[in-house]
């Protein structure tokens, strides 16, 4: 629902608590009170082999950067501000970028520095989304996630199996593989929206129900949220394609262009489904109004028929003595008065039905 709920107000309060205090110096790192405990994992790729450390310290991860190995350092959980600051110092990250890492309400974007690029995305994990902050430069890729669970398992499996491009390519190709995995993670969710819309459309044509509108409205809000994620992600990929830095090879840009194409497909599908949801809401309203009009028409016809019948029944029901005057209530003393009255009423009802039929009202 569009109105602000209690849950929505609490969410805004939590988001406000994440931001730096007003007037704080640029680059101030403020931890979210609800942030998950920070945990590091590292994968070093070089000489056709990969070495992995889970739950390691920063010094252990940095020790893997030897003999030209490319390091992927994954930081899960953003509670340890000191550790995040040390990571920034070790890789020469800009303080403003680190501030964006811990403030997890950022818009997807790409910022370029002399020695690295900084990409912010929204990563879908099940039915929720989280901010993913990714840095890549010469020989390193850094990822910062809000909580455990990500879209990177296919990349990890490819590294473990010794995929040539991942194990022999540069850090820019590894960054592409991670970004591509995040973008591809949107397709199942978008396809689910399409399947749900098809099911709701069939249900609407079978029978219009009140519960369908809230479901469509909730889905349209989800699609609007997806649009807020996808469009700036596409723009961020455009920034990468225009990037001229030594740490980004020209041949890798071809792969980033392919990711941008996937993002364009997602944007088109999402916009189509959003328009479809809006159209189904209008269709539901139209069919509901038509159904209501049918009921009103039926009740109007029934009422119109029974108005003259009620008048005749009331007229003959008045207790006037026909013995006093021959003008008082004819047929009340006739042995055939009752069937004659019913016949007159039937003729009136039949005549009205024929009239409605001729006018095509029924």
TORKOL-4160 file (C-alpha; in steps of 0.2 Angstrom, whole numbers, padded with zeros to 4 digits, m for minus):
362
<pt num="1" X="0000" Y="0000" Z="0000"/>
<pt num="2" X="0006" Y="0018" Z="m0004"/>
<pt num="3" X="0002" Y="0025" Z="0013"/>
<pt num="4" X="0015" Y="0025" Z="0026"/>
<pt num="5" X="0014" Y="0011" Z="0038"/>
<pt num="6" X="0022" Y="0008" Z="0055"/>
<pt num="7" X="0034" Y="m0003" Z="0047"/>
<pt num="8" X="0038" Y="0010" Z="0034"/>
<pt num="9" X="0041" Y="0023" Z="0047"/>
<pt num="10" X="0053" Y="0011" Z="0057"/>
<pt num="11" X="0062" Y="0008" Z="0041"/>
<pt num="12" X="0065" Y="0027" Z="0038"/>
<pt num="13" X="0071" Y="0029" Z="0056"/>
<pt num="14" X="0084" Y="0015" Z="0053"/>
<pt num="15" X="0090" Y="0022" Z="0037"/>
<pt num="16" X="0092" Y="0039" Z="0045"/>
<pt num="17" X="0102" Y="0031" Z="0059"/>
<pt num="18" X="0114" Y="0024" Z="0046"/>
<pt num="19" X="0119" Y="0041" Z="0039"/>
<pt num="20" X="0132" Y="0052" Z="0046"/>
<pt num="21" X="0127" Y="0066" Z="0058"/>
<pt num="22" X="0123" Y="0083" Z="0051"/>
<pt num="23" X="0139" Y="0093" Z="0049"/>
<pt num="24" X="0151" Y="0078" Z="0051"/>
<pt num="25" X="0167" Y="0078" Z="0041"/>
<pt num="26" X="0166" Y="0070" Z="0023"/>
<pt num="27" X="0171" Y="0052" Z="0023"/>
<pt num="28" X="0165" Y="0049" Z="0041"/>
<pt num="29" X="0161" Y="0030" Z="0044"/>
<pt num="30" X="0145" Y="0027" Z="0055"/>
<pt num="31" X="0140" Y="0009" Z="0057"/>
<pt num="32" X="0122" Y="0004" Z="0056"/>
<pt num="33" X="0116" Y="m0002" Z="0074"/>
<pt num="34" X="0108" Y="m0017" Z="0065"/>
<pt num="35" X="0124" Y="m0021" Z="0054"/>
<pt num="36" X="0129" Y="m0040" Z="0053"/>
<pt num="37" X="0146" Y="m0045" Z="0061"/>
<pt num="38" X="0160" Y="m0042" Z="0048"/>
<pt num="39" X="0168" Y="m0058" Z="0041"/>
<pt num="40" X="0182" Y="m0058" Z="0028"/>
<pt num="41" X="0185" Y="m0071" Z="0014"/>
<pt num="42" X="0198" Y="m0071" Z="0001"/>
<pt num="43" X="0202" Y="m0079" Z="m0015"/>
<pt num="44" X="0219" Y="m0077" Z="m0024"/>
<pt num="45" X="0220" Y="m0082" Z="m0042"/>
<pt num="46" X="0237" Y="m0084" Z="m0051"/>
<pt num="47" X="0247" Y="m0095" Z="m0061"/>
<pt num="48" X="0232" Y="m0105" Z="m0066"/>
<pt num="49" X="0227" Y="m0110" Z="m0048"/>
<pt num="50" X="0216" Y="m0103" Z="m0034"/>
<pt num="51" X="0219" Y="m0102" Z="m0016"/>
<pt num="52" X="0204" Y="m0098" Z="m0004"/>
<pt num="53" X="0203" Y="m0092" Z="0014"/>
<pt num="54" X="0187" Y="m0091" Z="0023"/>
<pt num="55" X="0185" Y="m0082" Z="0039"/>
<pt num="56" X="0202" Y="m0074" Z="0038"/>
<pt num="57" X="0210" Y="m0059" Z="0045"/>
<pt num="58" X="0215" Y="m0044" Z="0033"/>
<pt num="59" X="0234" Y="m0048" Z="0035"/>
<pt num="60" X="0231" Y="m0066" Z="0030"/>
<pt num="61" X="0221" Y="m0060" Z="0015"/>
<pt num="62" X="0234" Y="m0047" Z="0010"/>
<pt num="63" X="0248" Y="m0061" Z="0011"/>
<pt num="64" X="0239" Y="m0069" Z="m0004"/>
<pt num="65" X="0244" Y="m0055" Z="m0015"/>
<pt num="66" X="0261" Y="m0062" Z="m0021"/>
<pt num="67" X="0269" Y="m0067" Z="m0037"/>
<pt num="68" X="0256" Y="m0057" Z="m0047"/>
<pt num="69" X="0241" Y="m0066" Z="m0040"/>
<pt num="70" X="0224" Y="m0057" Z="m0041"/>
<pt num="71" X="0215" Y="m0055" Z="m0025"/>
<pt num="72" X="0196" Y="m0055" Z="m0022"/>
<pt num="73" X="0193" Y="m0050" Z="m0005"/>
<pt num="74" X="0175" Y="m0052" Z="0001"/>
<pt num="75" X="0169" Y="m0042" Z="0016"/>
<pt num="76" X="0152" Y="m0049" Z="0023"/>
<pt num="77" X="0144" Y="m0038" Z="0036"/>
<pt num="78" X="0147" Y="m0020" Z="0039"/>
<pt num="79" X="0148" Y="m0019" Z="0058"/>
<pt num="80" X="0167" Y="m0017" Z="0060"/>
<pt num="81" X="0170" Y="0001" Z="0055"/>
<pt num="82" X="0189" Y="0000" Z="0060"/>
<pt num="83" X="0192" Y="m0016" Z="0049"/>
<pt num="84" X="0183" Y="m0007" Z="0034"/>
<pt num="85" X="0194" Y="0008" Z="0036"/>
<pt num="86" X="0210" Y="m0003" Z="0036"/>
<pt num="87" X="0204" Y="m0011" Z="0020"/>
<pt num="88" X="0202" Y="0006" Z="0013"/>
<pt num="89" X="0219" Y="0011" Z="0018"/>
<pt num="90" X="0227" Y="m0005" Z="0012"/>
<pt num="91" X="0220" Y="m0003" Z="m0006"/>
<pt num="92" X="0220" Y="0016" Z="m0007"/>
<pt num="93" X="0201" Y="0018" Z="m0007"/>
<pt num="94" X="0194" Y="0035" Z="m0006"/>
<pt num="95" X="0186" Y="0040" Z="0010"/>
<pt num="96" X="0170" Y="0046" Z="0002"/>
<pt num="97" X="0168" Y="0029" Z="m0006"/>
<pt num="98" X="0170" Y="0020" Z="0010"/>
<pt num="99" X="0157" Y="0031" Z="0017"/>
<pt num="100" X="0145" Y="0025" Z="0003"/>
<pt num="101" X="0149" Y="0007" Z="0008"/>
<pt num="102" X="0143" Y="0008" Z="0025"/>
<pt num="103" X="0128" Y="0020" Z="0021"/>
<pt num="104" X="0118" Y="0006" Z="0012"/>
<pt num="105" X="0104" Y="0017" Z="0005"/>
<pt num="106" X="0115" Y="0022" Z="m0010"/>
<pt num="107" X="0108" Y="0023" Z="m0028"/>
<pt num="108" X="0117" Y="0011" Z="m0040"/>
<pt num="109" X="0132" Y="0020" Z="m0048"/>
<pt num="110" X="0150" Y="0020" Z="m0054"/>
<pt num="111" X="0163" Y="0031" Z="m0048"/>
<pt num="112" X="0180" Y="0032" Z="m0056"/>
<pt num="113" X="0197" Y="0036" Z="m0047"/>
<pt num="114" X="0215" Y="0035" Z="m0054"/>
<pt num="115" X="0219" Y="0018" Z="m0047"/>
<pt num="116" X="0202" Y="0009" Z="m0046"/>
<pt num="117" X="0183" Y="0010" Z="m0050"/>
<pt num="118" X="0169" Y="0010" Z="m0037"/>
<pt num="119" X="0153" Y="0002" Z="m0042"/>
<pt num="120" X="0137" Y="0001" Z="m0031"/>
<pt num="121" X="0123" Y="m0011" Z="m0035"/>
<pt num="122" X="0108" Y="m0019" Z="m0028"/>
<pt num="123" X="0110" Y="m0037" Z="m0026"/>
<pt num="124" X="0094" Y="m0049" Z="m0025"/>
<pt num="125" X="0096" Y="m0062" Z="m0012"/>
<pt num="126" X="0080" Y="m0073" Z="m0011"/>
<pt num="127" X="0065" Y="m0061" Z="m0008"/>
<pt num="128" X="0076" Y="m0047" Z="m0001"/>
<pt num="129" X="0089" Y="m0035" Z="m0009"/>
<pt num="130" X="0105" Y="m0028" Z="m0002"/>
<pt num="131" X="0118" Y="m0016" Z="m0007"/>
<pt num="132" X="0134" Y="m0023" Z="m0015"/>
<pt num="133" X="0149" Y="m0011" Z="m0016"/>
<pt num="134" X="0162" Y="m0017" Z="m0028"/>
<pt num="135" X="0180" Y="m0010" Z="m0031"/>
<pt num="136" X="0192" Y="m0016" Z="m0044"/>
<pt num="137" X="0209" Y="m0010" Z="m0049"/>
<pt num="138" X="0225" Y="m0017" Z="m0054"/>
<pt num="139" X="0226" Y="m0035" Z="m0047"/>
<pt num="140" X="0212" Y="m0034" Z="m0034"/>
<pt num="141" X="0193" Y="m0034" Z="m0033"/>
<pt num="142" X="0184" Y="m0030" Z="m0016"/>
<pt num="143" X="0166" Y="m0033" Z="m0013"/>
<pt num="144" X="0156" Y="m0027" Z="0003"/>
<pt num="145" X="0140" Y="m0035" Z="0007"/>
<pt num="146" X="0127" Y="m0031" Z="0020"/>
<pt num="147" X="0124" Y="m0050" Z="0026"/>
<pt num="148" X="0129" Y="m0068" Z="0021"/>
<pt num="149" X="0121" Y="m0075" Z="0006"/>
<pt num="150" X="0125" Y="m0068" Z="m0012"/>
<pt num="151" X="0124" Y="m0072" Z="m0030"/>
<pt num="152" X="0142" Y="m0076" Z="m0032"/>
<pt num="153" X="0142" Y="m0095" Z="m0030"/>
<pt num="154" X="0143" Y="m0098" Z="m0049"/>
<pt num="155" X="0158" Y="m0088" Z="m0050"/>
<pt num="156" X="0167" Y="m0097" Z="m0035"/>
<pt num="157" X="0163" Y="m0114" Z="m0043"/>
<pt num="158" X="0170" Y="m0108" Z="m0060"/>
<pt num="159" X="0186" Y="m0102" Z="m0051"/>
<pt num="160" X="0187" Y="m0119" Z="m0041"/>
<pt num="161" X="0185" Y="m0128" Z="m0058"/>
<pt num="162" X="0200" Y="m0118" Z="m0065"/>
<pt num="163" X="0190" Y="m0108" Z="m0078"/>
<pt num="164" X="0203" Y="m0101" Z="m0090"/>
<pt num="165" X="0196" Y="m0084" Z="m0092"/>
<pt num="166" X="0194" Y="m0081" Z="m0073"/>
<pt num="167" X="0210" Y="m0090" Z="m0068"/>
<pt num="168" X="0221" Y="m0081" Z="m0081"/>
<pt num="169" X="0212" Y="m0065" Z="m0084"/>
<pt num="170" X="0214" Y="m0049" Z="m0075"/>
<pt num="171" X="0205" Y="m0042" Z="m0060"/>
<pt num="172" X="0194" Y="m0032" Z="m0072"/>
<pt num="173" X="0187" Y="m0049" Z="m0079"/>
<pt num="174" X="0184" Y="m0055" Z="m0062"/>
<pt num="175" X="0174" Y="m0039" Z="m0058"/>
<pt num="176" X="0164" Y="m0042" Z="m0074"/>
<pt num="177" X="0160" Y="m0060" Z="m0069"/>
<pt num="178" X="0154" Y="m0054" Z="m0052"/>
<pt num="179" X="0143" Y="m0039" Z="m0059"/>
<pt num="180" X="0136" Y="m0051" Z="m0072"/>
<pt num="181" X="0131" Y="m0064" Z="m0059"/>
<pt num="182" X="0122" Y="m0050" Z="m0049"/>
<pt num="183" X="0113" Y="m0044" Z="m0065"/>
<pt num="184" X="0108" Y="m0062" Z="m0070"/>
<pt num="185" X="0101" Y="m0064" Z="m0053"/>
<pt num="186" X="0087" Y="m0052" Z="m0058"/>
<pt num="187" X="0080" Y="m0063" Z="m0072"/>
<pt num="188" X="0072" Y="m0076" Z="m0061"/>
<pt num="189" X="0063" Y="m0063" Z="m0051"/>
<pt num="190" X="0057" Y="m0053" Z="m0066"/>
<pt num="191" X="0051" Y="m0070" Z="m0074"/>
<pt num="192" X="0042" Y="m0074" Z="m0058"/>
<pt num="193" X="0033" Y="m0057" Z="m0060"/>
<pt num="194" X="0028" Y="m0061" Z="m0078"/>
<pt num="195" X="0021" Y="m0078" Z="m0073"/>
<pt num="196" X="0011" Y="m0070" Z="m0058"/>
<pt num="197" X="0004" Y="m0057" Z="m0070"/>
<pt num="198" X="m0002" Y="m0071" Z="m0082"/>
<pt num="199" X="m0010" Y="m0081" Z="m0068"/>
<pt num="200" X="m0019" Y="m0065" Z="m0062"/>
<pt num="201" X="m0025" Y="m0060" Z="m0079"/>
<pt num="202" X="m0033" Y="m0077" Z="m0082"/>
<pt num="203" X="m0041" Y="m0077" Z="m0064"/>
<pt num="204" X="m0048" Y="m0059" Z="m0068"/>
<pt num="205" X="m0056" Y="m0065" Z="m0084"/>
<pt num="206" X="m0063" Y="m0081" Z="m0075"/>
<pt num="207" X="m0070" Y="m0071" Z="m0060"/>
<pt num="208" X="m0067" Y="m0053" Z="m0053"/>
<pt num="209" X="m0062" Y="m0054" Z="m0035"/>
<pt num="210" X="m0058" Y="m0040" Z="m0023"/>
<pt num="211" X="m0041" Y="m0048" Z="m0017"/>
<pt num="212" X="m0034" Y="m0046" Z="m0035"/>
<pt num="213" X="m0032" Y="m0027" Z="m0034"/>
<pt num="214" X="m0021" Y="m0027" Z="m0018"/>
<pt num="215" X="m0010" Y="m0041" Z="m0026"/>
<pt num="216" X="m0008" Y="m0031" Z="m0042"/>
<pt num="217" X="m0004" Y="m0015" Z="m0033"/>
<pt num="218" X="0009" Y="m0024" Z="m0022"/>
<pt num="219" X="0017" Y="m0031" Z="m0038"/>
<pt num="220" X="0017" Y="m0014" Z="m0046"/>
<pt num="221" X="0026" Y="m0007" Z="m0032"/>
<pt num="222" X="0039" Y="m0021" Z="m0033"/>
<pt num="223" X="0041" Y="m0017" Z="m0051"/>
<pt num="224" X="0044" Y="0001" Z="m0047"/>
<pt num="225" X="0057" Y="m0004" Z="m0035"/>
<pt num="226" X="0066" Y="m0015" Z="m0048"/>
<pt num="227" X="0066" Y="0000" Z="m0060"/>
<pt num="228" X="0075" Y="0010" Z="m0047"/>
<pt num="229" X="0088" Y="m0003" Z="m0046"/>
<pt num="230" X="0090" Y="m0007" Z="m0064"/>
<pt num="231" X="0090" Y="0010" Z="m0073"/>
<pt num="232" X="0105" Y="0017" Z="m0063"/>
<pt num="233" X="0114" Y="0000" Z="m0065"/>
<pt num="234" X="0113" Y="0002" Z="m0083"/>
<pt num="235" X="0120" Y="0019" Z="m0082"/>
<pt num="236" X="0134" Y="0013" Z="m0071"/>
<pt num="237" X="0139" Y="0000" Z="m0084"/>
<pt num="238" X="0139" Y="0014" Z="m0097"/>
<pt num="239" X="0152" Y="0023" Z="m0086"/>
<pt num="240" X="0163" Y="0008" Z="m0086"/>
<pt num="241" X="0162" Y="0006" Z="m0105"/>
<pt num="242" X="0168" Y="0024" Z="m0107"/>
<pt num="243" X="0182" Y="0021" Z="m0094"/>
<pt num="244" X="0200" Y="0024" Z="m0100"/>
<pt num="245" X="0211" Y="0017" Z="m0086"/>
<pt num="246" X="0226" Y="0005" Z="m0086"/>
<pt num="247" X="0216" Y="m0007" Z="m0075"/>
<pt num="248" X="0202" Y="m0010" Z="m0088"/>
<pt num="249" X="0207" Y="m0019" Z="m0104"/>
<pt num="250" X="0198" Y="m0015" Z="m0120"/>
<pt num="251" X="0194" Y="m0033" Z="m0123"/>
<pt num="252" X="0185" Y="m0034" Z="m0106"/>
<pt num="253" X="0174" Y="m0020" Z="m0111"/>
<pt num="254" X="0166" Y="m0031" Z="m0123"/>
<pt num="255" X="0160" Y="m0042" Z="m0109"/>
<pt num="256" X="0154" Y="m0027" Z="m0099"/>
<pt num="257" X="0144" Y="m0022" Z="m0115"/>
<pt num="258" X="0136" Y="m0039" Z="m0114"/>
<pt num="259" X="0131" Y="m0036" Z="m0096"/>
<pt num="260" X="0123" Y="m0019" Z="m0101"/>
<pt num="261" X="0113" Y="m0028" Z="m0114"/>
<pt num="262" X="0106" Y="m0040" Z="m0101"/>
<pt num="263" X="0102" Y="m0025" Z="m0091"/>
<pt num="264" X="0093" Y="m0017" Z="m0105"/>
<pt num="265" X="0083" Y="m0033" Z="m0107"/>
<pt num="266" X="0078" Y="m0032" Z="m0089"/>
<pt num="267" X="0073" Y="m0014" Z="m0090"/>
<pt num="268" X="0062" Y="m0017" Z="m0105"/>
<pt num="269" X="0054" Y="m0033" Z="m0097"/>
<pt num="270" X="0051" Y="m0024" Z="m0080"/>
<pt num="271" X="0043" Y="m0009" Z="m0089"/>
<pt num="272" X="0032" Y="m0020" Z="m0099"/>
<pt num="273" X="0026" Y="m0030" Z="m0083"/>
<pt num="274" X="0024" Y="m0013" Z="m0074"/>
<pt num="275" X="0012" Y="m0007" Z="m0088"/>
<pt num="276" X="0004" Y="m0024" Z="m0088"/>
<pt num="277" X="0000" Y="m0023" Z="m0070"/>
<pt num="278" X="m0007" Y="m0005" Z="m0072"/>
<pt num="279" X="m0017" Y="m0011" Z="m0086"/>
<pt num="280" X="m0024" Y="m0026" Z="m0076"/>
<pt num="281" X="m0029" Y="m0015" Z="m0062"/>
<pt num="282" X="m0039" Y="m0004" Z="m0075"/>
<pt num="283" X="m0046" Y="m0020" Z="m0082"/>
<pt num="284" X="m0051" Y="m0026" Z="m0065"/>
<pt num="285" X="m0060" Y="m0010" Z="m0062"/>
<pt num="286" X="m0069" Y="m0010" Z="m0079"/>
<pt num="287" X="m0075" Y="m0028" Z="m0076"/>
<pt num="288" X="m0080" Y="m0024" Z="m0058"/>
<pt num="289" X="m0090" Y="m0009" Z="m0064"/>
<pt num="290" X="m0098" Y="m0020" Z="m0078"/>
<pt num="291" X="m0103" Y="m0034" Z="m0066"/>
<pt num="292" X="m0110" Y="m0021" Z="m0054"/>
<pt num="293" X="m0120" Y="m0013" Z="m0069"/>
<pt num="294" X="m0127" Y="m0030" Z="m0073"/>
<pt num="295" X="m0133" Y="m0033" Z="m0056"/>
<pt num="296" X="m0141" Y="m0015" Z="m0055"/>
<pt num="297" X="m0149" Y="m0018" Z="m0072"/>
<pt num="298" X="m0157" Y="m0035" Z="m0066"/>
<pt num="299" X="m0163" Y="m0027" Z="m0050"/>
<pt num="300" X="m0170" Y="m0012" Z="m0060"/>
<pt num="301" X="m0180" Y="m0023" Z="m0071"/>
<pt num="302" X="m0186" Y="m0034" Z="m0057"/>
<pt num="303" X="m0192" Y="m0018" Z="m0048"/>
<pt num="304" X="m0199" Y="m0010" Z="m0063"/>
<pt num="305" X="m0210" Y="m0026" Z="m0066"/>
<pt num="306" X="m0216" Y="m0027" Z="m0048"/>
<pt num="307" X="m0220" Y="m0009" Z="m0046"/>
<pt num="308" X="m0236" Y="m0010" Z="m0057"/>
<pt num="309" X="m0240" Y="m0027" Z="m0050"/>
<pt num="310" X="m0239" Y="m0020" Z="m0032"/>
<pt num="311" X="m0250" Y="m0006" Z="m0037"/>
<pt num="312" X="m0263" Y="m0018" Z="m0044"/>
<pt num="313" X="m0262" Y="m0029" Z="m0028"/>
<pt num="314" X="m0264" Y="m0014" Z="m0017"/>
<pt num="315" X="m0278" Y="m0007" Z="m0027"/>
<pt num="316" X="m0288" Y="m0023" Z="m0027"/>
<pt num="317" X="m0283" Y="m0026" Z="m0009"/>
<pt num="318" X="m0293" Y="m0010" Z="m0003"/>
<pt num="319" X="m0309" Y="m0016" Z="0007"/>
<pt num="320" X="m0323" Y="m0007" Z="m0001"/>
<pt num="321" X="m0341" Y="m0015" Z="0000"/>
<pt num="322" X="m0347" Y="m0018" Z="m0018"/>
<pt num="323" X="m0365" Y="m0020" Z="m0011"/>
<pt num="324" X="m0366" Y="m0001" Z="m0007"/>
<pt num="325" X="m0361" Y="0004" Z="m0025"/>
<pt num="326" X="m0357" Y="m0005" Z="m0041"/>
<pt num="327" X="m0342" Y="0006" Z="m0043"/>
<pt num="328" X="m0333" Y="m0001" Z="m0027"/>
<pt num="329" X="m0320" Y="m0014" Z="m0031"/>
<pt num="330" X="m0326" Y="m0024" Z="m0046"/>
<pt num="331" X="m0322" Y="m0042" Z="m0046"/>
<pt num="332" X="m0321" Y="m0044" Z="m0027"/>
<pt num="333" X="m0337" Y="m0054" Z="m0027"/>
<pt num="334" X="m0334" Y="m0063" Z="m0043"/>
<pt num="335" X="m0330" Y="m0081" Z="m0042"/>
<pt num="336" X="m0317" Y="m0078" Z="m0055"/>
<pt num="337" X="m0310" Y="m0062" Z="m0048"/>
<pt num="338" X="m0294" Y="m0070" Z="m0041"/>
<pt num="339" X="m0288" Y="m0079" Z="m0057"/>
<pt num="340" X="m0293" Y="m0063" Z="m0067"/>
<pt num="341" X="m0283" Y="m0052" Z="m0056"/>
<pt num="342" X="m0268" Y="m0064" Z="m0058"/>
<pt num="343" X="m0270" Y="m0065" Z="m0077"/>
<pt num="344" X="m0270" Y="m0046" Z="m0078"/>
<pt num="345" X="m0254" Y="m0045" Z="m0067"/>
<pt num="346" X="m0246" Y="m0058" Z="m0078"/>
<pt num="347" X="m0251" Y="m0049" Z="m0094"/>
<pt num="348" X="m0243" Y="m0033" Z="m0087"/>
<pt num="349" X="m0227" Y="m0042" Z="m0082"/>
<pt num="350" X="m0226" Y="m0050" Z="m0099"/>
<pt num="351" X="m0230" Y="m0034" Z="m0108"/>
<pt num="352" X="m0216" Y="m0026" Z="m0099"/>
<pt num="353" X="m0204" Y="m0040" Z="m0102"/>
<pt num="354" X="m0208" Y="m0039" Z="m0121"/>
<pt num="355" X="m0205" Y="m0020" Z="m0120"/>
<pt num="356" X="m0188" Y="m0022" Z="m0112"/>
<pt num="357" X="m0184" Y="m0036" Z="m0125"/>
<pt num="358" X="m0188" Y="m0024" Z="m0139"/>
<pt num="359" X="m0178" Y="m0010" Z="m0132"/>
<pt num="360" X="m0163" Y="m0023" Z="m0130"/>
<pt num="361" X="m0162" Y="m0019" Z="m0111"/>
<pt num="362" X="m0162" Y="m0038" Z="m0107"/>
